[in-house]
Amino acid sequence: RVHGENIKSYFIIWFGSIIFTFFYLIYYIIMKYITTYTSIQQLLLVLTMLLTPSLMAATFPALHKLRMSASDPGTQAVAVTDLIQRLIPKQANSFVVKVDPGIAESPHLDTFEVSTSAGKVYITGTTGVAAGWGFNYYLKKYCGCQINWSSDQLSIPNPLPKAKERVTSPHQFRYYQNVCTVSYSMVWWDWARWEREIDWMVMNGYNLPLAFTGQEYVWQKLWRSFGFTDQDIEEFFTGPAFLAWQRMGNVDGWGGPLPQYWIDGQYQLQLQILKRMREFGIIPVLPGFSGNVPKAISRIFPRAKVDHRGAWGNMNATYCCTYSLDAADPLFEKVGTAYYKLLIETFGTDHIYSMDTFNEMAPPTTDLTYLEDNSRMTYSALLNVDPIGVWLMQGWCFLEGFWTPDRVKAYLWGVPLGRLLVLDLYAEFIPMYVKTHNFYGQPYLWCMLHNYGGTLGMYGPLDRVTNGVIKAMNEDNSTMVGTGITMEGINQNEVMYEMMNQMHLSTESYGNDLPKWIENFAKNRYGMNLNSTSKAWDLLLRSLYNTNAYCNYNHNGLQILKPSTNIHIAFHYNASDVFYAWGNMTLAMKTLGSIETYRYDLIDITRQAMQEASTVAYNKMIAAFNTGSYDDMVAMGDRLLETIMDSNRVLGTDSRYMLGTWIAASREKGTTNDEKRYMEFNARNQLTLWGPTGNILDYAAKQWNGLMSDYYHPRWELFLQYLQVSKMSGVPLDETKFASHCLFLGQYWGYMNQTYPKDPLEDTLDVVEVLYKKWSVIVEGELNEMLIDNAVPLNYVDDDFADRIKEILKIKHQMQANYFYDRNDFI
């Protein structure tokens, strides 16, 4: 009557609710107590979705059990109190922490309350993660602070600002890491660095991170128990810097053998990591068994059904073509059961396990029954040991052309609904929930991938992130149960991750007012609002962080790419904006020169400006090589080399941008000189050749001091010499010969062990001042050449999904063709 509706309308709503409740109760019971009748589960879910599409929220009883092994509220409160003491020891006594699950608005959504009284800040959270999240929320919103990977801005006002607020997360989960992150960024970490990272996770609400460290300790025990020799296992494990891809079944052996002291040391480190995560109430994701086995499997079990996979990453037969045990073979269940028992005995469990059977590897057949049986039996091995276990998988594989809708559906439906949690890994550009109709009923997490290989170039689609999350939340029949970040490497583009961290709590997009958002970001980052820094970030927003184009590796930077006459850097923005942003950032040196976050960004924008200048110089150099004069070609080549050395100089003013920091961390993992050199080889090879013959060349390239001067500069200098000889002689450039020469340079550098400094060589402000005066004059007459007519406008473009998939795969294959060495060139 209040809404002007009649009795008939109310009766329809009431009757529909009764029907929905009936079917959903049956569905809930089956989901909770039955794990094999997947066809019944699918039918009931479809019925409930059809009957009440507007009421069907992402409700998965199996996921709710993941809280069961979290520590008690008192332990979690102490953990957060200790975190505060580590971060702000002088003000720590002003914060009072309590963990009380009873304040929850929903039993499965984190809630925190922040209030002030008598000069103290009271923080209550439903979990330790929620309380730590609330602490950072107060620092950010009320104190204008910012906590990052690189450094923090913690100018906390005195007296402490008053607050009274209650906040609830719209989702159950916030996921952290990519399976590659542990190798590209975390491989050399000690406990102190891990402690800092776990604190960062908690303060940003991440309650579902990967916990992959030390798993080789379990695998070694497992394979020994099945009769594999130590030599078999040594040929299976890669070196430390490449373990991520061995674990996924992409490569075996490269960079190995893995030393026993590493295996034992990482095991001890994992115990510390898991203990701290659980003290906070974090749910760590442990590695599962997906079938990846040592090559000796055929010798020890000659009747086992094994899939001998194809090549990956241009690796030769020694390191590629790994073996995968077929899930239908009885041995799979036997190995899997033994593995999960040993894993849980060693590390405990929080009932969620990561498995990617076909990561960048196509299944051996297109048969739908095979695909469904494969996922069903992979999960069955887990259920034998952990009846409430949940399988977490990356949705990355579904980007490949093999995965047609019917194949995706068959594979996903092999696992009971709600027992498989999918990462929509690259949702900011290719949201797979669209193609798969919300993953055909399986729950998923909307994730921002953003970064490949841990490269440093400034880049990102801020608008696509903030709009994309909200768009997914508002989908009809959405099965989205959380958000996450899945970058391959950290310590880059912190503005992108600050946006995603805020989206974990948001139910509205910032897309309509990104300039205001970026201004507030800059204010919190530096502790004050200056016109110059606000203008700088506004320019970066409309250029580098206005990327509706695909992640086409422009953010790698020309300086660190393999030299060629056919490099095409297609700007999606006006590069002149970067120089104007650089100029505005330099204006704040006197005011902000002592602020760590500012100094870090000042180096980054200077490095980026050198990257843009190198691209302009390269284009002019190649134009002169093709149709211009020899002198012009040499002049532009020299300018390109100059950008590299000036980049090297400014990067040498901060240990966070220095190769010496990476090398020193790797050498600390060895105990003898030979062990130290072994670790250093792993560290060097990952950054450069990534394989014996440049198989995945420059994928994890870093613009670091020492690397710029001793690796990238000589490579470009060599290329310029080749151009000069060709131009003078009239003989076509022999790029094959150059590639061979370049490979030798990379291999030689990889085995060197000269010491690189890890402490700053000069003062950042002094160097930036010199470089800006120099380059602002050089490029002044060329800024117009950096303008483009088709710079992408600042808005969210919902492109045709199929075209987007084709384009990203095309770009990936072009990158492999243009920038990767093919080992056949060097036979």
Long-range contacts (C-beta under 8 A, 24 or more apart in sequence): 16-51, 16-52, 17-52, 19-51, 20-48, 20-51, 20-52, 20-55, 23-47, 23-48, 23-51, 24-48, 28-61, 31-60, 31-61, 31-62, 31-416, 31-417, 31-418, 32-61, 32-62, 34-416, 35-383, 35-387, 35-416, 35-419, 36-416, 38-376, 38-413, 38-414, 38-415, 38-416, 38-417, 41-416, 41-417, 42-413, 42-417, 42-441, 45-417, 45-441, 46-441, 49-441, 49-477, 53-476, 53-477, 54-476, 56-477, 57-478, 58-443, 58-478, 58-479, 58-480, 58-481, 60-417, 60-418, 60-443, 60-481, 61-418, 62-388, 62-390, 62-416, 62-418, 62-419, 63-108, 63-172, 63-173, 63-390, 63-418, 63-421, 63-443, 63-481, 64-107, 64-108, 64-172, 65-351, 65-388, 66-283, 66-350, 66-351, 66-352, 66-390, 67-108, 67-127, 67-281, 67-283, 68-350, 68-351, 68-388, 69-278, 69-283, 69-348, 69-349, 69-350, 69-351, 70-127, 70-278, 70-281, 70-282, 70-283, 70-350, 71-128, 71-278, 71-279, 71-280, 71-281, 73-98, 73-99, 73-100, 73-101, 74-99, 75-128, 75-279, 76-127, 76-128, 76-131, 76-279, 76-280, 76-281, 77-128, 77-131, 78-279, 79-128, 79-276, 79-279, 79-280, 80-123, 80-125, 80-128, 80-131, 80-132, 80-135, 80-202, 80-280, 83-132, 83-135, 83-199, 83-202, 83-203, 84-135, 86-195, 86-199, 87-147, 87-152, 87-154, 87-199, 88-154, 88-156, 91-156, 91-160, 94-119, 94-120, 94-121, 94-160, 95-120, 95-121, 95-123, 95-135, 96-120, 96-121, 96-122, 96-123, 97-123, 97-124, 97-125, 97-131, 97-135, 98-122, 98-123, 98-124, 98-125, 98-131, 99-124, 99-125, 99-126, 99-127, 99-128, 99-130, 99-131, 99-281, 100-124, 100-125, 100-126, 101-126, 101-127, 103-166, 104-168, 105-168, 106-168, 108-172, 109-168, 109-169, 109-170, 109-171, 109-172, 110-168, 110-169, 110-205, 110-207, 111-166, 111-167, 111-168, 111-169, 112-137, 112-166, 112-167, 113-165, 113-166, 113-167, 114-138, 114-142, 114-163, 114-164, 114-165, 114-166, 114-167, 115-163, 115-164, 115-165, 116-160, 116-161, 116-162, 116-163, 116-164, 119-159, 119-160, 120-160, 121-160, 121-163, 127-207, 127-280, 127-281, 128-202, 128-279, 128-280, 128-281, 128-282, 129-201, 129-202, 129-205, 129-206, 129-207, 129-280, 129-281, 129-282, 130-169, 130-205, 130-281, 132-199, 132-202, 132-203, 132-205, 132-280, 133-202, 133-203, 133-204, 133-205, 134-167, 135-203, 136-203, 136-204, 137-167, 137-505, 138-163, 140-524, 144-523, 144-524, 144-527, 145-524, 145-527, 146-498, 146-521, 146-524, 146-525, 146-597, 147-200, 147-203, 147-204, 148-494, 148-498, 148-525, 148-597, 149-200, 149-490, 149-491, 149-494, 149-497, 150-491, 150-494, 150-596, 150-597, 150-600, 150-656, 151-596, 151-597, 151-600, 152-596, 152-597, 153-524, 153-525, 153-526, 153-527, 153-595, 153-596, 153-597, 155-527, 167-505, 169-205, 169-504, 169-505, 170-473, 170-505, 170-506, 170-507, 171-480, 171-481, 171-482, 171-483, 171-504, 172-481, 172-482, 173-207, 173-208, 173-421, 173-445, 173-481, 173-482, 173-483, 173-484, 174-204, 174-205, 174-206, 174-207, 174-208, 174-482, 174-483, 174-484, 174-504, 175-206, 175-208, 175-209, 175-423, 175-445, 175-447, 175-482, 175-483, 175-484, 175-485, 175-486, 176-201, 176-206, 176-208, 176-209, 176-210, 176-484, 176-485, 177-209, 177-210, 177-485, 177-486, 178-425, 178-449, 178-486, 178-487, 178-488, 179-210, 179-212, 179-244, 179-247, 179-248, 179-354, 179-356, 179-359, 179-394, 180-244, 180-245, 180-453, 180-488, 180-489, 181-210, 181-244, 181-487, 181-488, 181-489, 181-490, 182-210, 182-212, 182-213, 182-243, 182-244, 183-241, 183-242, 183-243, 183-244, 183-245, 183-686, 184-244, 184-453, 184-454, 184-488, 184-489, 184-686, 184-700, 185-454, 185-489, 185-490, 185-491, 186-213, 187-240, 187-241, 187-243, 187-666, 188-240, 188-662, 188-665, 188-666, 188-668, 188-669, 188-679, 188-683, 189-665, 190-269, 190-668, 191-269, 191-272, 194-269, 194-272, 194-273, 194-276, 195-276, 198-273, 198-276, 198-277, 198-280, 198-282, 201-282, 202-280, 202-282, 204-501, 204-504, 205-501, 205-504, 205-505, 206-282, 206-484, 207-281, 207-282, 207-283, 208-282, 208-283, 208-285, 208-352, 208-482, 208-484, 209-277, 209-282, 209-284, 209-285, 210-284, 210-285, 210-354, 211-270, 211-273, 211-274, 211-277, 211-284, 211-285, 211-286, 211-347, 212-244, 212-247, 212-286, 212-287, 212-354, 213-266, 213-269, 213-270, 213-273, 214-263, 214-266, 214-267, 214-268, 214-269, 214-270, 214-271, 214-347, 215-247, 215-270, 215-286, 215-287, 215-343, 216-243, 216-258, 216-262, 216-263, 216-266, 217-263, 217-264, 217-266, 217-267, 217-270, 217-346, 218-339, 218-342, 218-343, 218-346, 218-347, 220-263, 221-342, 221-346, 222-335, 222-338, 222-339, 222-342, 223-294, 225-338, 226-300, 226-335, 226-338, 227-300, 228-294, 228-296, 228-300, 229-296, 232-294, 232-295, 232-296, 232-300, 233-294, 234-258, 235-294, 235-295, 235-296, 236-294, 236-295, 239-678, 239-681, 239-682, 240-666, 240-669, 240-679, 240-682, 241-666, 241-682, 241-683, 241-685, 241-686, 242-682, 242-686, 245-312, 245-313, 247-287, 247-292, 248-292, 248-356, 248-359, 248-360, 249-290, 249-291, 249-292, 249-309, 249-322, 249-324, 249-357, 249-359, 249-361, 250-312, 250-313, 250-320, 250-322, 250-359, 250-360, 250-361, 251-312, 251-313, 251-315, 251-319, 251-320, 251-322, 252-294, 252-295, 252-319, 252-320, 252-322, 253-318, 253-319, 254-315, 254-319, 254-691, 254-692, 255-681, 255-682, 255-685, 259-675, 259-678, 261-671, 261-675, 262-669, 265-669, 267-346, 270-347, 271-347, 274-347, 274-348, 278-348, 278-350, 283-350, 283-352, 284-350, 285-350, 285-352, 285-353, 285-354, 285-392, 286-343, 286-347, 286-349, 286-350, 286-352, 286-353, 286-354, 287-343, 287-353, 287-354, 287-355, 288-340, 288-353, 288-354, 288-355, 288-382, 288-391, 289-335, 289-336, 289-339, 289-340, 289-355, 289-378, 289-381, 289-382, 290-324, 290-355, 290-356, 290-357, 290-378, 291-324, 291-325, 291-326, 291-327, 291-332, 291-357, 291-378, 292-322, 292-323, 292-324, 292-325, 293-323, 293-324, 293-325, 293-335, 294-323, 295-322, 295-323, 297-323, 297-325, 298-323, 301-331, 304-329, 304-331, 305-329, 307-364, 309-361, 310-361, 310-362, 312-360, 312-361, 313-690, 313-691, 313-695, 313-696, 314-691, 314-695, 314-696, 314-816, 314-820, 314-821, 314-822, 314-823, 315-691, 315-695, 315-823, 316-692, 316-693, 316-695, 316-823, 319-691, 319-692, 324-357, 324-361, 327-357, 327-373, 327-374, 327-375, 327-377, 327-378, 327-381, 328-373, 328-374, 328-377, 332-377, 332-378, 332-381, 333-377, 333-380, 333-381, 333-384, 335-381, 336-378, 336-381, 336-382, 336-384, 337-381, 337-384, 337-385, 339-381, 340-381, 340-382, 340-384, 340-385, 340-386, 340-389, 341-385, 344-385, 344-386, 349-386, 349-389, 351-386, 351-388, 351-389, 351-390, 352-389, 352-390, 352-391, 352-392, 352-421, 353-382, 353-386, 353-389, 353-390, 353-391, 353-392, 354-392, 354-393, 355-391, 355-392, 355-393, 356-393, 356-394, 356-396, 356-397, 358-397, 359-394, 359-396, 359-397, 360-396, 360-397, 360-400, 361-397, 362-400, 362-402, 363-402, 366-402, 366-407, 368-406, 368-407, 368-410, 369-410, 371-407, 371-410, 371-411, 371-414, 372-410, 372-411, 372-413, 372-414, 373-414, 374-411, 374-414, 375-411, 375-412, 375-414, 375-415, 375-420, 376-414, 376-415, 378-414, 379-414, 379-415, 379-416, 379-419, 379-420, 389-419, 390-419, 390-420, 390-421, 391-415, 391-419, 391-420, 391-421, 392-420, 392-421, 392-422, 392-423, 393-420, 393-421, 393-422, 393-423, 394-422, 394-423, 394-425, 394-486, 395-422, 395-423, 395-424, 395-425, 395-432, 395-436, 395-439, 395-444, 396-423, 396-425, 396-426, 398-432, 398-435, 398-436, 399-426, 399-430, 399-432, 399-805, 399-808, 399-809, 400-809, 401-809, 405-435, 405-436, 408-435, 408-436, 408-440, 409-436, 409-440, 412-436, 412-439, 412-440, 412-441, 412-442, 413-440, 413-441, 415-442, 417-441, 417-442, 418-442, 418-443, 421-445, 421-481, 423-447, 423-484, 423-486, 424-472, 425-449, 425-486, 426-486, 427-468, 427-472, 428-461, 428-464, 428-465, 428-468, 429-461, 429-464, 429-550, 429-551, 429-804, 429-808, 430-801, 430-804, 430-805, 430-808, 431-468, 431-472, 431-801, 433-472, 433-475, 433-478, 433-479, 433-480, 434-801, 435-801, 435-805, 438-475, 438-477, 438-478, 438-479, 438-480, 439-479, 441-479, 442-479, 443-479, 443-480, 443-481, 444-479, 444-480, 444-481, 445-480, 445-481, 445-482, 445-483, 445-484, 446-472, 446-473, 446-480, 446-482, 446-483, 446-484, 447-483, 447-484, 447-485, 447-486, 448-484, 448-485, 448-486, 448-487, 448-496, 448-500, 449-486, 449-487, 449-488, 449-551, 450-485, 450-487, 450-493, 450-496, 450-551, 451-487, 451-488, 451-489, 451-490, 451-492, 451-493, 452-488, 452-489, 452-551, 452-553, 452-699, 453-488, 453-489, 453-699, 453-700, 453-701, 454-488, 454-489, 454-490, 454-491, 454-492, 454-700, 454-702, 455-489, 455-492, 455-555, 455-556, 455-557, 455-560, 455-700, 455-701, 455-702, 455-703, 456-491, 456-492, 456-555, 456-557, 456-604, 456-607, 456-702, 456-703, 457-492, 457-554, 457-555, 457-556, 457-557, 457-608, 457-611, 457-703, 458-493, 458-540, 458-544, 458-545, 458-555, 458-578, 458-604, 458-605, 458-608, 459-493, 459-544, 459-545, 459-547, 459-551, 459-554, 459-555, 460-493, 460-495, 460-496, 460-544, 460-545, 460-547, 461-545, 461-546, 461-547, 461-548, 462-495, 462-496, 462-499, 462-514, 462-518, 462-541, 462-545, 462-546, 463-511, 463-514, 463-546, 463-548, 463-794, 463-795, 463-796, 464-547, 464-548, 464-796, 465-496, 465-499, 465-500, 465-503, 466-499, 466-503, 466-506, 466-509, 466-510, 466-511, 466-514, 466-517, 467-509, 467-511, 467-796, 468-796, 469-503, 469-506, 469-509, 470-506, 470-507, 470-508, 470-509, 473-507, 489-700, 491-656, 495-521, 495-537, 495-540, 495-545, 496-545, 511-795, 511-796, 514-541, 514-794, 515-541, 518-545, 525-597, 525-598, 525-601, 526-588, 526-592, 526-595, 526-597, 526-598, 527-595, 528-591, 528-592, 530-588, 530-591, 530-592, 532-584, 532-585, 532-587, 532-588, 533-584, 533-585, 533-588, 533-592, 533-598, 535-581, 535-584, 536-581, 536-582, 536-584, 536-585, 536-605, 537-581, 539-577, 539-578, 539-580, 539-581, 539-584, 540-577, 540-578, 540-581, 540-605, 541-794, 542-573, 542-577, 542-794, 543-573, 543-574, 543-575, 543-577, 543-578, 543-581, 543-791, 544-573, 544-577, 544-578, 544-608, 546-572, 546-573, 546-791, 546-792, 546-793, 546-794, 547-572, 547-573, 547-792, 548-572, 548-792, 548-793, 548-795, 548-796, 548-797, 549-792, 550-804, 550-807, 550-808, 550-811, 551-808, 552-811, 553-811, 553-815, 553-819, 556-698, 556-701, 557-611, 557-614, 557-701, 557-703, 558-611, 558-614, 558-615, 558-618, 559-610, 559-611, 559-614, 559-640, 559-643, 559-644, 559-647, 559-703, 559-708, 559-712, 559-716, 560-698, 560-701, 560-702, 560-703, 560-708, 560-712, 561-698, 561-701, 561-819, 562-697, 562-698, 562-715, 562-739, 562-742, 562-818, 562-819, 562-821, 563-715, 563-716, 563-718, 563-719, 563-738, 563-742, 564-719, 564-735, 564-818, 565-622, 565-625, 565-626, 565-733, 565-735, 566-818, 567-618, 567-818, 569-615, 569-618, 571-615, 571-786, 571-788, 571-791, 572-791, 572-792, 573-788, 573-791, 573-792, 574-786, 574-787, 574-788, 574-791, 575-612, 575-615, 575-616, 575-786, 576-783, 576-784, 576-786, 576-787, 578-605, 578-608, 578-609, 578-612, 579-609, 579-612, 579-775, 579-776, 579-779, 579-783, 579-786, 581-605, 582-606, 582-608, 582-609, 582-772, 583-772, 583-776, 586-768, 586-769, 586-772, 589-765, 589-768, 589-769, 593-765, 599-654, 599-764, 599-765, 600-654, 600-656, 602-764, 602-765, 602-768, 603-650, 603-651, 603-653, 603-654, 603-657, 603-764, 603-768, 606-647, 606-650, 606-768, 606-771, 606-772, 607-647, 607-650, 607-651, 607-657, 607-703, 609-775, 610-643, 610-644, 610-646, 610-647, 610-650, 610-771, 610-775, 611-643, 611-647, 611-703, 612-786, 613-639, 613-643, 613-775, 613-778, 613-779, 614-640, 614-643, 614-644, 616-779, 616-782, 616-785, 616-786, 617-643, 621-720, 621-723, 625-723, 625-726, 625-727, 630-724, 630-727, 630-728, 633-723, 633-724, 633-727, 634-720, 634-724, 637-716, 637-720, 637-723, 638-720, 639-778, 640-716, 640-720, 641-713, 641-716, 641-717, 641-720, 644-708, 644-709, 644-712, 644-713, 644-716, 645-708, 645-709, 645-713, 646-771, 646-774, 646-775, 647-703, 647-708, 648-705, 648-706, 648-708, 648-709, 648-713, 649-705, 649-762, 649-767, 649-771, 650-764, 650-767, 650-768, 650-771, 651-703, 651-704, 651-705, 651-708, 652-705, 652-706, 652-757, 652-760, 652-761, 652-762, 653-760, 653-761, 653-762, 653-763, 653-764, 653-767, 654-760, 654-764, 655-758, 655-759, 655-760, 657-703, 657-704, 657-705, 658-704, 658-705, 658-706, 658-756, 658-757, 658-758, 658-760, 659-702, 659-704, 659-705, 659-706, 659-707, 659-756, 660-705, 660-706, 660-755, 660-756, 660-757, 660-758, 660-759, 661-758, 662-687, 662-702, 662-704, 663-755, 663-756, 663-758, 664-756, 664-758, 677-753, 680-753, 681-750, 681-751, 684-749, 684-750, 684-752, 685-750, 688-746, 688-749, 688-750, 689-743, 689-746, 689-747, 689-750, 689-821, 692-823, 693-743, 693-821, 693-823, 693-826, 694-742, 694-743, 694-746, 694-820, 694-821, 695-820, 695-821, 695-823, 696-820, 697-746, 697-819, 697-820, 697-821, 698-819, 699-820, 705-756, 705-757, 705-761, 706-756, 706-757, 710-749, 711-745, 711-746, 711-749, 714-745, 715-742, 715-745, 715-746, 718-742, 718-745, 736-825, 739-821, 739-825, 740-825, 740-826, 743-821, 743-826
